[in-house]
Amino acid sequence: MDNRQALLRLGERLGGAVLGQAGLVEGILLGLLADGHLLVEGLPGLAKTRAIKCLAGFVEASFSRIQFTPDLLPSDVTGAEQYFGELGEGGLEFRQGPLFANLVLADEINRAPAKVQSALLEAMEERQVTVAGVRHPLPQLFLVMATQNPIEHEGTYALPEAQLDRFLLHLKVDYPDEGAELAMMRLLREELAAGRSPGREEAELLPQAVLLAARREIAQLHVSPSIERYILDLVRATREPGRYDAELARQIEVGVSPRGTLALERVARSQAWLRGGDFVSPDDVRAVVLPVLRHRLLLGYEAQAAGIRADDILLRLLQLVAVA
């Protein structure tokens, strides 16, 4: 089995454990392959936590969960120096926090204060933690999946736009269809009858070496100058929307950053590799525009008052921006 088949098999197994959430499963695979972090937004009970826990059960990886609360401290996330030994004869040693895992679930990230959010997001960006002037590198395979509830605002701290930009993908999870929900009941009943934890099965784990090799293959995938131009035009259209539509110019306050340009190209390459292509097509770019760019676009007051979403604007730009 080659690397692509192994990753497709991982997606099938994850889809079989997290029913009715194909978009979430695909987003997790793209995050793994593109080496980026995920912000998952959805109502309670839609399998956000189950998805990352099942992934940890299918991949050769360590897993940790951080339940974000208003009284959480940065050291609760990153770890801290602690004194060990007898009084006067011991010394300080760094004890790692839950961030030092391959797969980290940051549950309800918007419930933690800004200092804790910043500590997490700095680790996501720099892939290291600095405590008392000493740098501690995080694992090579390191993925954070942060969740937030879109309907609860009391006691929450909204993520600033500059911090949202550090997430590779913003995935939105909705209710499953009727058939999938029925299948969920039956699956849970089977798991309980078999006496195993939900989403767990006795099967071979996907080695980290396979995932890292897949990333190297994706890095070598061909991206033509016309596709590079198309990606640039899409991003720059969010900064200069008046060139395409005067109404869009009134709706967009701040466009996508250069980090968004790099993310769109990276995820499009991963999308192309997953479908078995040896080059990136315009369809690969279009397929990932919404999850890559929706959280990087700041809407103006007029758009917010009219109930216009970032997705609406991005879909309109996809209609207006032509392939070079």
Secondary structure as GFF3:
##gff-version 3
##sequence-region A 1 324
A	DSSP	alpha_helix	3	17	.	.	.	ID=ss1
A	DSSP	alpha_helix	22	34	.	.	.	ID=ss2
A	DSSP	beta_strand	38	42	.	.	.	ID=ss3
A	DSSP	alpha_helix	48	58	.	.	.	ID=ss4
A	DSSP	beta_strand	63	67	.	.	.	ID=ss5
A	DSSP	alpha_helix	74	78	.	.	.	ID=ss6
A	DSSP	beta_strand	79	84	.	.	.	ID=ss7
A	DSSP	beta_strand	91	96	.	.	.	ID=ss8
A	DSSP	beta_strand	103	107	.	.	.	ID=ss9
A	DSSP	three_ten_helix	109	111	.	.	.	ID=ss10
A	DSSP	alpha_helix	114	126	.	.	.	ID=ss11
A	DSSP	beta_strand	128	131	.	.	.	ID=ss12
A	DSSP	beta_strand	134	137	.	.	.	ID=ss13
A	DSSP	beta_strand	143	148	.	.	.	ID=ss14
A	DSSP	alpha_helix	161	164	.	.	.	ID=ss15
A	DSSP	beta_strand	169	173	.	.	.	ID=ss16
A	DSSP	alpha_helix	178	194	.	.	.	ID=ss17
A	DSSP	alpha_helix	208	219	.	.	.	ID=ss18
A	DSSP	alpha_helix	225	239	.	.	.	ID=ss19
A	DSSP	three_ten_helix	241	243	.	.	.	ID=ss20
A	DSSP	alpha_helix	246	251	.	.	.	ID=ss21
A	DSSP	beta_strand	252	254	.	.	.	ID=ss22
A	DSSP	alpha_helix	258	274	.	.	.	ID=ss23
A	DSSP	alpha_helix	282	293	.	.	.	ID=ss24
A	DSSP	three_ten_helix	294	296	.	.	.	ID=ss25
A	DSSP	beta_strand	298	299	.	.	.	ID=ss26
A	DSSP	alpha_helix	301	305	.	.	.	ID=ss27
A	DSSP	alpha_helix	310	320	.	.	.	ID=ss28
###
